[in-house]
Amino acid sequence: GRKPDPPSTQAPARVETAAQAHAAGSGSITGQAAFGGSASQQKIKMSADPVCQQQHSGDVLSQEVVAKDGKLQHVLVYIKEGVQGSYPAPQTPVVLDQKGCLYEPHVFGIQAGQPLEIRNSDPTLHNINCQAKLNKKFNIAQPQKGMKTTKSFDKQEVAVPFKCNVHPWMSAYAGVFPHPF
């Protein structure tokens, strides 16, 4: 018979992917963003574009500061420093949809190099004006329902603002990170 190999004296390999990190027993962070002040959401006046107004049965409120039951909504939590290893960008796109003349989601995270698919689900003109400071800016039109455009970001940048020049109440924010955390 063959003798078993002796146990390895080498240190374990460094965790290199999110899946491996999870399998290695990494932890998770949960919590809520408490909001101690008072916030009153402003009503959005969509009457300038009847297509937008017709898609809602009641008042539409701004998404800029939303607090429910003392908890802040539209919050992105991320690991700012201390992440080690290399994390290849996923090829599955993050989707930013224009639906009901609002961006969905209002706040999102994306990994540098990961595709961002921007969709127009509305039967009206939208333009996507990305005002990045460290990444390449873009300002594109999507005049028809069903249009899709794919973009990506190369560098880490927190709070990349998006707006629609046609509908000034539309805004969204992206956090671009070199890791999936």
Secondary structure, 3 states (H helix, E strand, C coil): CCCCCCCCCCCCCCCCCHHHHHHCCCCCCCCCCECCCCCCCCECCCCCCHHHHHCCCCCCECCCCCEECCEECCCCCCCCCCCCCCCCCCCCCEEEEEECCEEECCEEEEECCCCEEEEECCCCCEEEEECCCCCCCEEEEECCCCCEEEECCCCCEEEEEEECCCCCCCEEEEEEECCCC
